[in-house]
Amino acid sequence: MSSYRFNDPEIAAVYRAIHERRDMRHFLPDPVDGGALARLLAAAHAAPSVGMMQPWRFVRVTSAELRRAIHALVEAERVATARALGEREDEFMRLKVEGVRECGELLVVGLMAGREAHVFGRRTLPEMDVASVAAAIQNLWLAARAEGLGVGWVSLFEPRDLAALLGMPPGSRPLAILCVGHVAEFYDRPMLEACGWATRRPLSELVAENAWPDDAAGGRGG
């Protein structure tokens, strides 16, 4: 057994946060404590990043006018997404897919400009900057669950329009709108699963040895 191992209660807490994290859409209007928000952002900033480039940038939205404008962007994309889904349009429109207006804190997470200067770890995989930001968001998400706060990741927006709203420089782009706040309760399972939209596939279908696992795309099995 490793001498660096956490004790059992600490390990259990880590796994509990992982398995009880939910993509939340229902929020209470209560404000988020400033100290808690600072801890969440510090957790995000502690994430690993390719070549130590730290490509994440966070914008805290405190303007009610800006929040309304962001919600309008999300709503426009929600309608466009529904139309693109064809026969599932009505089903999608019945889903609650965001909590932009209700959540206590609204954050926009984006990629910095000038990323082409960072070659370390990105020469053949330039998308590792996106992976790094996703790791930061996951850190924030797990820390929020431990703090008893919900997080909802909203990706329904036109990036160019959101970038313009926030005055983002050329070359940067937004990746996520994060709704953060208090919730009445956490979903006992993913909301899209509870609503019948999709189900989580068994891990056994997604792991193989020495070759690509069999899947619907026709990959090789192990």
C-alpha positions in Angstrom: 0.0 0.0 0.0 1.3 3.4 -0.9 2.5 5.7 1.9 0.9 8.6 -0.1 -2.5 7.0 0.1 -5.3 9.2 1.7 -7.1 7.7 4.7 -10.3 5.8 4.1 -12.7 8.7 4.9 -10.8 11.0 2.7 -10.8 8.6 -0.2 -14.6 8.0 0.3 -15.2 11.7 0.1 -13.3 12.0 -3.2 -15.3 9.2 -4.8 -18.5 10.5 -3.3 -18.0 13.9 -5.0 -17.2 12.2 -8.3 -20.3 10.0 -8.2 -22.7 12.5 -6.8 -21.7 15.4 -9.1 -24.6 16.3 -11.3 -25.2 18.7 -14.2 -27.7 20.9 -12.4 -30.5 22.9 -14.1 -32.7 23.9 -11.1 -31.3 26.5 -8.7 -32.4 28.5 -5.7 -31.8 32.3 -5.9 -29.7 32.4 -2.7 -26.3 34.2 -3.2 -23.1 32.1 -3.2 -20.7 33.0 -0.3 -17.7 34.9 -1.7 -15.3 32.7 0.2 -16.8 29.5 -1.4 -16.7 31.1 -4.8 -13.0 31.9 -4.3 -12.3 28.3 -3.3 -14.0 27.0 -6.4 -12.0 29.2 -8.7 -8.8 28.2 -6.8 -9.7 24.6 -7.3 -10.2 25.2 -11.0 -6.9 27.0 -11.3 -5.1 24.0 -9.6 -6.0 21.9 -12.6 -3.3 20.3 -14.9 -2.7 22.0 -18.2 -0.7 21.0 -21.3 2.8 22.6 -21.1 1.6 24.5 -18.0 -0.1 26.9 -20.4 -3.1 27.5 -18.1 -5.3 28.5 -21.0 -8.4 29.1 -18.9 -10.0 32.5 -18.3 -13.0 33.1 -16.1 -15.5 35.9 -16.3 -17.8 36.4 -13.4 -21.1 37.9 -14.6 -22.5 40.3 -12.1 -24.4 42.6 -14.4 -28.1 41.8 -14.6 -28.3 43.3 -18.1 -25.4 41.1 -19.2 -27.0 38.0 -17.6 -30.2 38.7 -19.6 -28.3 39.1 -22.8 -26.5 35.8 -22.2 -29.8 34.1 -21.5 -31.2 35.4 -24.8 -28.2 33.8 -26.6 -28.8 30.5 -24.8 -32.5 30.6 -25.6 -31.9 31.3 -29.3 -29.5 28.3 -29.5 -32.0 26.1 -27.6 -34.6 26.7 -30.3 -32.1 26.2 -33.1 -30.9 22.9 -31.5 -34.4 21.7 -31.1 -35.1 22.2 -34.8 -31.9 20.4 -35.7 -33.0 17.4 -33.7 -35.9 16.7 -36.1 -38.3 14.2 -34.6 -37.0 14.8 -31.1 -37.7 18.6 -31.3 -40.8 18.6 -29.0 -39.2 16.3 -26.6 -36.1 18.5 -26.3 -38.2 21.7 -25.9 -39.8 20.1 -22.8 -36.4 19.7 -21.2 -35.0 22.3 -18.8 -31.5 22.7 -20.2 -30.1 25.7 -18.2 -30.5 27.8 -15.1 -28.9 31.1 -16.3 -31.6 33.3 -14.8 -32.0 31.5 -11.5 -28.5 30.6 -10.3 -26.6 32.6 -7.7 -23.4 32.9 -9.7 -22.9 32.9 -13.5 -19.4 32.3 -14.9 -18.2 32.1 -18.4 -15.1 30.0 -19.0 -13.0 30.5 -22.1 -9.7 29.9 -23.9 -7.1 32.6 -23.9 -5.8 34.2 -27.1 -2.3 33.5 -28.5 -2.5 29.7 -27.9 -0.6 29.0 -31.1 2.6 30.2 -29.3 2.3 27.1 -27.0 3.7 24.1 -28.8 4.7 21.9 -25.8 2.2 19.0 -25.8 0.1 20.6 -28.6 2.2 20.1 -31.8 0.1 17.1 -32.9 -2.8 17.6 -30.5 -3.7 21.3 -30.5 -7.0 20.5 -28.8 -5.2 19.8 -25.6 -5.9 23.4 -24.7 -9.6 22.6 -24.6 -8.9 19.4 -22.6 -7.0 21.6 -20.1 -9.9 24.0 -19.6 -12.3 21.0 -19.2 -10.0 19.7 -16.4 -10.3 23.1 -14.7 -14.1 23.0 -15.0 -14.2 19.5 -13.6 -12.1 20.6 -10.6 -14.5 23.4 -10.0 -17.5 21.1 -10.4 -16.2 18.5 -7.9 -15.2 21.2 -5.4 -18.7 22.7 -5.7 -20.3 19.4 -5.0 -18.2 19.0 -1.8 -19.3 22.5 -0.8 -23.0 21.6 -1.4 -23.3 23.8 -4.4 -24.7 22.8 -7.8 -23.1 23.5 -11.2 -24.7 23.4 -14.6 -22.5 23.5 -17.8 -24.3 25.3 -20.5 -23.0 24.9 -24.1 -26.0 26.2 -26.0 -24.7 29.5 -27.4 -23.1 30.9 -30.5 -19.4 31.4 -29.4 -18.9 34.5 -31.6 -21.9 36.3 -30.1 -20.9 35.4 -26.5 -17.3 36.5 -27.2 -18.7 39.9 -28.5 -20.8 40.4 -25.4 -17.8 39.9 -23.1 -15.4 41.9 -25.2 -13.1 38.9 -25.7 -10.0 39.5 -27.8 -9.5 38.0 -31.2 -8.2 34.4 -31.0 -9.9 33.7 -27.7 -13.2 31.8 -27.4 -15.8 30.9 -24.8 -16.2 27.2 -24.0 -18.7 27.1 -21.2 -21.4 29.1 -19.3 -21.4 27.7 -15.8 -24.4 28.2 -13.6 -23.3 27.9 -9.9 -25.5 28.1 -6.9 -27.6 26.5 -4.2 -30.1 23.8 -5.0 -33.1 22.4 -3.3 -31.7 18.9 -3.8 -29.2 17.1 -6.1 -30.6 14.8 -8.7 -30.2 11.1 -7.7 -29.1 10.3 -11.2 -28.3 12.4 -14.3 -31.3 14.5 -15.3 -31.2 13.4 -19.0 -31.3 9.8 -17.8 -34.2 10.5 -15.4 -36.1 12.2 -18.3 -35.5 9.3 -20.6 -33.3 11.3 -23.0 -30.3 9.0 -22.8 -28.7 6.3 -20.6 -25.2 5.8 -19.4 -23.5 2.9 -21.2 -21.8 0.2 -19.1 -18.1 0.8 -18.5 -17.4 -2.7 -19.9 -18.5 -1.6 -23.3 -16.0 1.3 -23.3 -12.9 -0.4 -22.1 -10.8 -2.9 -24.1 -7.3 -4.3 -24.1 -4.8 -3.8 -26.9 -7.4 -2.7 -29.4 -10.3 -0.4 -29.8 -13.5 -1.5 -28.1 -16.5 -2.6 -30.1 -19.0 0.2 -30.4 -21.8 1.4 -32.7 -19.2 3.1 -34.9 -17.8 -0.2 -35.8 -14.5 -0.1 -33.9 -12.4 -3.2 -33.3 -13.0 -5.2 -30.2 -10.5 -6.3 -27.6 
